[in-house]
Amino acid sequence: MESGGVITSSGAEQVESEKRSNGLGHDVLTLLNRTRDWLLIVFLLYLLLVAVSMIGNGFNMAAGENAKDLFNFARNPITGLVIGTVATALIQSSSTVTSIIVGLVAGGLPVVIAIPMVMGANIGTTITNTIVSLGHIRKGVEFRRAYAAATIHDFFNLLSVLIFLPLEIEFGLLDKIGAYLSSLVYGGNSMSMKSFNFIKPLIQPVLKTIQETASGLLPHPLSGIVMILLGVTTIIAVITVIGRLLKVLMVGRVKKVFHWAVGRGPISGITSGTLLTILVQSSSTTTSLIVPLAGNGVFSLRQVYPFTLGANIGTCITALLAATAITGPTAGVALQIAFVHLSYNVLGVMVIYSIPFLRNIPLRLASTLAKATSRNKIYAIVYIGIVFFLAPAFLIIGSNILGW
Amino acid sequence: MTDKTQEKLEAKIARLEQYLVKLKAELEKTRLQGQHEAIDHIDQYLHEDDNLISDLEEFWEGLVSDMREFFDRRNKRS
């Protein structure tokens, strides 16, 4: 009995020790996987910076001083707005489109033409969570709540354009704010970014190699065009992969941020929406997360509203990061457009959310549209048709007649 | 109404108001608890934006069925 007892005891110890070593093995494997994923993200961010520079350099190679003339077709601000909206709706990522815009500005796209495109990127990104909400279509009340939570973002962004685009056309408001903020960084004083830009030595060797290879293999201006296309494709791929990796890596932190914000009011909602979007590098992911939470009734429309606004601010980090990749004479304007994106979104939240009358417009419109659409789905088609097709077409024709 | 009845009613209202405050606090607590529980299960919604095609298909089916219903009703009327 005694020896049996000893055997049983040592057997249990062995099982326990195996369990412990298995657990330890699992932990080590998880740590290794996470380290690999983080290293991959760092590499992808590096690729993003190279890709943004490739677009700028590609335009310089292909068009040189004439790059500005290439964008004359988008001189009408409504055309720029529609380009930004459609491009973002197709690529399903405002971060990608704004990063491409940063590259284009570095390549010669005038900031005044790029500003409506950035505004359009805000509108285009809302289509993702609207589609997510359409997935709840068979669930009656749940659909109504989910659809309202999705379209509140649309209405907010449309209202923001209605307020700030005329101000931009008339007074160049955002252009001036962006230029001022950029001058603080790239100004003439000794503390400017010029003196400690550590990005340049990191990306220049790779960029130079790509540029020389393209110029060696392809004739002018094809080499430049290939550089632009390669840059755009790389940005799309990189931001997609980064988004997927971050979703898995950041899930714990996303929960922490959400838990922190619950029951604390709208300012915390906006802050947490911003933080969540920075963590997952995608405003669509943040707003799409909110849709089912609102759909099942756990969060009210009023509670999810600030989160979606925070997503608008958080998404600006990618363009700011992309702008750090640009060096040389266009570095200032690249940073300017990134700051325009940030200031537009921050001002939008400050102006619309702080004035009760304006704040309630997206709430009322989203609730009304959701009620109508839950009764008849045709309203969803009518809404998309008006906002994304009829209104832009009408505005482009109208603004051309007015000679904008 | 006598002073005593009035006092009694006022006391009753005060009690009810206290009870209402307590109920509201309880409701808020339950609501917050529900929100925290939903956040704990947020993983299941993390890939919502990866299934856009199936969301659109679902919507399309709903739209077609609504349209069919609409035209059926119209045909019946005419």
HADDOCK unambig.tbl for C-alpha pairs under 7 A between the chains (distance, minus, plus):
assign (segid A and resid 128 and name CA) (segid B and resid 49 and name CA) 6.80 0.50 0.50
assign (segid A and resid 131 and name CA) (segid B and resid 52 and name CA) 6.22 0.50 0.50
assign (segid A and resid 131 and name CA) (segid B and resid 55 and name CA) 6.33 0.50 0.50
assign (segid A and resid 131 and name CA) (segid B and resid 56 and name CA) 6.45 0.50 0.50
assign (segid A and resid 132 and name CA) (segid B and resid 48 and name CA) 6.54 0.50 0.50
assign (segid A and resid 132 and name CA) (segid B and resid 49 and name CA) 6.33 0.50 0.50
assign (segid A and resid 132 and name CA) (segid B and resid 52 and name CA) 6.20 0.50 0.50
assign (segid A and resid 132 and name CA) (segid B and resid 55 and name CA) 6.06 0.50 0.50
assign (segid A and resid 134 and name CA) (segid B and resid 55 and name CA) 5.88 0.50 0.50
assign (segid A and resid 134 and name CA) (segid B and resid 56 and name CA) 6.64 0.50 0.50
assign (segid A and resid 134 and name CA) (segid B and resid 59 and name CA) 5.56 0.50 0.50
assign (segid A and resid 135 and name CA) (segid B and resid 55 and name CA) 3.92 0.50 0.50
assign (segid A and resid 135 and name CA) (segid B and resid 56 and name CA) 6.63 0.50 0.50
assign (segid A and resid 135 and name CA) (segid B and resid 58 and name CA) 5.79 0.50 0.50
assign (segid A and resid 135 and name CA) (segid B and resid 59 and name CA) 6.19 0.50 0.50
assign (segid A and resid 137 and name CA) (segid B and resid 59 and name CA) 5.90 0.50 0.50
assign (segid A and resid 137 and name CA) (segid B and resid 62 and name CA) 6.75 0.50 0.50
assign (segid A and resid 138 and name CA) (segid B and resid 62 and name CA) 6.96 0.50 0.50
assign (segid A and resid 247 and name CA) (segid B and resid 46 and name CA) 6.92 0.50 0.50
assign (segid A and resid 251 and name CA) (segid B and resid 43 and name CA) 6.90 0.50 0.50
assign (segid A and resid 255 and name CA) (segid B and resid 39 and name CA) 6.08 0.50 0.50
assign (segid A and resid 255 and name CA) (segid B and resid 40 and name CA) 6.68 0.50 0.50
assign (segid A and resid 258 and name CA) (segid B and resid 39 and name CA) 6.80 0.50 0.50
assign (segid A and resid 259 and name CA) (segid B and resid 36 and name CA) 6.13 0.50 0.50
assign (segid A and resid 259 and name CA) (segid B and resid 39 and name CA) 6.90 0.50 0.50
assign (segid A and resid 263 and name CA) (segid B and resid 32 and name CA) 6.73 0.50 0.50
assign (segid A and resid 285 and name CA) (segid B and resid 49 and name CA) 6.44 0.50 0.50
assign (segid A and resid 288 and name CA) (segid B and resid 48 and name CA) 6.38 0.50 0.50
assign (segid A and resid 288 and name CA) (segid B and resid 49 and name CA) 6.14 0.50 0.50
assign (segid A and resid 289 and name CA) (segid B and resid 45 and name CA) 5.78 0.50 0.50
assign (segid A and resid 289 and name CA) (segid B and resid 46 and name CA) 6.17 0.50 0.50
assign (segid A and resid 298 and name CA) (segid B and resid 34 and name CA) 6.53 0.50 0.50
assign (segid A and resid 298 and name CA) (segid B and resid 35 and name CA) 5.70 0.50 0.50
assign (segid A and resid 299 and name CA) (segid B and resid 35 and name CA) 6.93 0.50 0.50
assign (segid A and resid 376 and name CA) (segid B and resid 66 and name CA) 6.62 0.50 0.50
assign (segid A and resid 377 and name CA) (segid B and resid 63 and name CA) 5.34 0.50 0.50
assign (segid A and resid 377 and name CA) (segid B and resid 66 and name CA) 6.72 0.50 0.50
assign (segid A and resid 378 and name CA) (segid B and resid 63 and name CA) 6.54 0.50 0.50
